[in-house]
Amino acid sequence: MGFLQVDESEIFEICPWDADCPGIVVEGAVTAGVGAFVELVGVYDGRSIDVEQWHEMDSPFESPDYRNPCGLEASGSGNPPDDATEAVHRIAAGRHSDRFAGMWWDAANQVMTVWFTGTDLDQVAAEIDSEVSMPVCVQGGAGHTEAELGEIQSALLELVDAELLAVGSISTDVVRNRVEVSSELYDAPTREAVTGAFGDAVVVHAFIEVLDGSVDVLPDPVPAVEGNLMLVTQRHRGGGGMAALGRYELRYDPELDCLYLPGDEDGNEGEPGTGGRTLPVWPFGYTATSDPVTVYDYDGVVRATEGDLIESGGGFVPVEFVDASDSCGATGAWIMSSPPIVVDPG
């Protein structure tokens, strides 16, 4: 499931986020508009999905409803007073930690909500009422305590293969009283294991889910342009999380038949293998051709050519940290966290 987009080549595709991405081409009668969040069911061939069923749904990435369930209203604006918030937390999470499920601020109505398991809350409500000056909604019926959700989150990390599934985030949603996972991939064996261990306490939002079988049956991604130059690319669409800004000239080594960036992390240039080169780790699905030397993104859009001065977000790592069959004489690698932009054509 994901967001419907139109890429730079005017191709209808689905993306894991609401912005340009190396998406999956949508084939079939899907009438939802661009920007809609949809779940598509069909056959995926590595490049496109032949849609058999689809439905539009609310994005799971939207903020939850923070309105207090008691219907309380108060005047004012902004954040709650620090001393009152600390007092509520001291009572709820300190004295009643065995039932405390979380708390949140209803900014629109200026009310704090405190959530507990169970329904017998007279004692808790009396303590808060006598010691806290601001309006507080004391609510019962939570399925899990805050401590339980923390334990579930830790156990989940041990249960799933976060690297294989390209897990982007695991967090606790206090308002919905559950642990939420955002990942690129999900499959039947993992789904059965997670559901069996945690039930409805864990919800996984996956871009690609294999309904019957494991991720091993997924076809390899098929970029729009088949390249003949070796490129090191990131395994998943989410890319790296580093946010430094790098600017390099893209160069081609005809003897080694590979692309590199001159200079190392300190800006030194030298012979191959001496710290004078950096290996670019391109975003997911990038390819390159040698005649002329051209780098394409997953959708076939030209992103750089030999001699271009390019700029991208990213960060340095030793080349040993990168899964590369050939380092092109580099001792370090620049992992791109954003598509490269040509700032000065070669």
N, C-alpha and C positions, 0 to 999 in steps of 0.2 A: 504494500500500500504506500501511497505517496501523493505528491502534488502533480497535477497535469501542467505541462509546460510546452512551449513551442521554442525549439532551439534556433540557432543563428541561420540554419538552412531551411527554416520554416517547416520542420518535421515535428509532428505531434508525439510527445514522449512523456514518460512518468519519471519523476525525480524524488529522491528521499527528502529533499528540503525545498522550500519555496523560493528557489533561485536557480540560475543556470547551473547545470550539472551534466556529467556523463550519463545521460538518462537511457531508459529502455524505450525503444520505439513502440508505440501503441498501434496495433492493427485490429480492426473490428469496430463495431458500432457502439462507440462510447460518446454519448452526447453531452456529457458534463463540460463546462467551460474551462478555459485556462485559469489556473489558480485553485481549482477545486481539489479537495482531498478525497481520494477514491481508493477503494479496494478492488483490484482486478484479479480475476481468476481465469487462468488459461494456460497455454503451452508456451514456454520460454525456450528460445533457441540460442541464447547467448547475445543476440542483438535486439530482438523484438519479442513482444508477447502477443500471441493470437488470442484475443479476449473471448472467453466463452460466457462469463458472467461478470457483472460489475455493479457497484452501488456507491453512491456518494455518501460521505459521512463527515462528522465533525472532526476537525484535526485534534489528535491527542496532545498536540504541543501547545494548545491554547491554555491560558491560565484557568485554574478551577474557579468555581463560584465562591468567593470569600464572604458573601453575605451571611450574617449570623443566623442560625436556624431558629432562634428564639423570637425573631421579629423585633428585636430591641432597636431603638433609635436614640441618638444623643446629638447635641449640637457640638460644633467645633470642626477642626480640620487638621490634617497632618498626621504624624505618628503618635502613638500613645506615650504618656509620660514614662520615663525610664524607671522611676521608683515604683510605679504601679505595676508595670510589666514584671519587674523583678519580684514583687510581692506575690503576684499571681503564680509565677513560675515556682517560687519557693514553696508555696502551699501545694500546688498541683503536682509538680515533679519531685518535690522533696518529701512531703508528708504522705503522698498517695501515689508513689512511683509504681506500685504494683498494678495500678489501674490507669495511669496517665497515658493518653494516646497522642497528645499534641495540643498545640494552641496556635491560633492565627488571628490577625487583625482585620476587622471589617472597616476599612478606611471610610467608605461611603457613609456608614452609620455610626462610626466612632465607637465601636463595640469590640471587645476582645472575646473570642470564643475559646473555651477550654473543653477538650474532649476526653471522655473516659470510657472504659469498658463497663458493662453492667448498667443498671438503671437506678440503683439506690444511691442518690447523690445529695440527700438532704444535709448530711454533715459537711460535705465538701462545700456546698453552696453557702451554708451558714458561715463557715470559716472565711470564705472569700468575701462575702457580703460585709462581714464585720471588720475586715482588715484592708480592704481595697476600696479606693474612692471612686474609681471609674466603673462604668457599666460592664458587666461580664456575663456572657451567656454560658451557663454550665450545661453541657450536653452529654448524654450517655449513649450507649449502644454501639460503640466502636468495636470492631471485630478483633483488633490487635492493639497491644500497647506499643508505646514508642520503643521500649526496649526490645520487644519481640520483633518489630520491623527491622531494627538494627541487626539483630541476630540473623534474620532471614536474609538481609542484604549480604552479610558476610558469608553465610552458607551458600548463597547463590553464586558468589564469585568462585567458590571451590567446586561447584557442581558443573558450571558451563565452561566451555572453551572460549574465553573472551576474544582471543586472537583469531581463532577460526571463524567465529560468527561476526567479527568486526564490531564488537560492542562499543558504542559511542559513549553511553552514559548509563549508570545505575544510580537511582536516587529514590528517596522516600517522599511520597506525596502525602503530606499530613492531612489535607482536606479530604482526599479520597481514601485515606487509610490503607495504603498499599505501597509496594515497591514497584517502580516503573523502570523498564529497561528499553533503551533505544539501540537497535542493532541493524546492520545491513542485511544479515542473513539469519535464518531460523529454520529448523527442520523438525520432522516428526519425532525422532528419538529424543531430541532436547525438549521439545514441547511436552512429551509424555513424562519425562523426568522432572521437569519443573512443576507441572501440574500435580504430579503424584506427591512431590515433596512439600509444596507450598499452597496448593489450591488456588483460590482467588486472591491470595495475598500478593501475588506477583502478576503483573501484566507486561507483556513484551510487545513493543511496537517495532516490527521488522519491515524493511523495504522489500526483501525477497524471502518468501517462506515456502519451503518445499513441503507440500501437504502430505505427500506419501513417499517416504524415503529420507535419506540424509543429504547434506549439502554436497556429498561426494558425487551425486548423480547430476549435479548442475553442469551444463555445458560451459566451456571456457568463453569468456567475453569475446565478442567479435567486433573490433574497431572498424570504423568506416573505411579507413585506408590501411592496406596491408603494407607494412614497412619492410625494408631489407637491411636496416642498420640496427645494431643492438642498442636497445634503450633499457635502462633500469627504471621501472615504474612502480608506483605504490599498488599494493594488492587490492585495496578497497577504495570506494568512492570517497569515504570520509577524509582520507588523506592525513597528513601530519598535523600536529597541533602547535607547532612552533611558529612564532610570529615576528622573528627578526626580518629586516628588509635587506635583500641581497641584490646587487647589480653586477652583471658579468657580460663579457663578450662570448658568444657561442662559437666554439672552434671545432674543427674536424681534423682528426689525425688520419691521413690516408694510409699510412703504414699499418696502424692498428685497427683501422676501419671503425672508428668510434668517435663519439662527441664528448667534449670536455669543456670545463670552464677554467681559464687561466688563473693562476694564483691559488693560495691556500687560505686558511682562516685568517692568517696574519697579513695577507696580501703579497706574500713572497712568490716569485715565479722562478722556475728552474726546470731541469730536465725531468722527464717522466719518472715517477717513483721517488723523487727527492723532496716532495712537499710543494712542488710548483704547480700542481693541478688539483682541481676539484671535480669529482664525479657528480653530475646532476641526477637527482632522483626525481623523475617527472611525475605529474599526477596520473591517476588511474587511466589506463587505456590509451596513453600516448604512443604514437609510432613515428618512425622517421625513414625517409628515403635518401639515397645518396647522390642522385643525379637529376636535379641539383639537390644539395643537402637541405632538407626541409623537415620540420617537426610539425606533426598534426596532433590535434586532440582527438578524443574518442569519437567525436561526431564528424571528423574529417576537416575541421577548420584549421587553417595554417596558423600556427602559434609562433614560429620562429624559423629563420633561415641562417645559414652559415654567415658569420660576421656581424649578426645583429647584436646590439647591446640590449640585454633583457633584464627585467626587474621582476622579482617575485618575493612573496613572503616565504619564510622557511627557517631553517636552522642547520648548523654544522654538526656532523657526527664523524667519528673516525670511519674510514671506508670499510673496516672490518665489521662494523655494525650493520652493513648493508648486504642483502642477499644478491650478490652480483657475480656472474661468471667471469666477467672481465672488468677491471676497474679503470681501464684506459690510462694506466700510469698514474692514477690519482692516489693520494694518501688520505684524503678526506672526502666527504660527500656533503652536498647541499640538498636537503630534503625539502621540496617545494610544498608549501601549505596552501598555495593559491596558484591559479594559472599564470604563466609568465606573460608579461606585457613588454612589447618592443618599444623602447624609449628612443632608440637611435638605429635606424635600419643600416645594415652592413653594405 
